[in-house]
Amino acid sequence: MKTLELKTNIMCGSCIAKATPSLNEAIGEGSWRVDTQSPKKILSVTSDKLSEEEVIKAVEKSGYKAEKLS
């Protein structure tokens, strides 16, 4: 398994609740988490199948933005 980390604008528990259905569908329940305490609001995804681009699209589908860490 590889872990992808992306910067997001998912800011709080309410945002996570809104994004959860789309992210669970695209990524899989229990395969992702958002660190809302981090200034960059890091989304960590554990998957062997998904690319960064696919994860970014899933986040955008949920109404939020994600980008590669710089």
N, C-alpha and C positions, 0 to 999 in steps of 0.2 A: 504494500500500500504506500502511496505517496501522499504527501500533504501539500496542498496549495494554500497560500495565504494571500488575501487581497484586501486592499483598503476599501472601506464602504462608507456610506452615509447612513447606516442603520444605527441610530443613536441610543435607543432605550428599549426596555422590555415591551412596550407597546408596539414599537417598530418591528421588533423580532416577531411578535404575535401576528402582525400583518403579513410579514414575509414568509412565515413558516409554511403555509400550505404550498406555495410555489416552490420553495426550496426543498421541502420534503419530497415533492413530486419529481423534481429534476435531479436532485442529489441523493436523496434517500434519508429517511428518518434516522437520526443518530449519527449521521456522517458529516455533520457540519455544526459549527458554533460561532457566535459573534462575541468578541471581547469588547463590550461597550465601555469598559474602564480605560481601554487604550485610546490615546488621542486619535489614532488612525482608524478606530473601530474595525479591527481586524477580523475578517471572516476566514476561518480555517476549515478546509474541506479535506476529508480523507477519502481518496478514491483511486482506483487504478484505471478507470475508464474515462473520466472527464478531463477535458482540457480547460485551461484558464478561460478561453473564449466561451466555452459552454457554460461555465459557472457565472461569468459576467452576464450572459444572456438570461440566465435563470434569475439573477438578482434584479436585472432590469425589468423582467416580466412581473416581478413582485412590486414594482414601483420605486425601486431604489437604484443607486448607482454603485458600481464596483470597478476598481482599476488595479493594475499591477502595482505592487509596492515599489517605491523608488529608493 
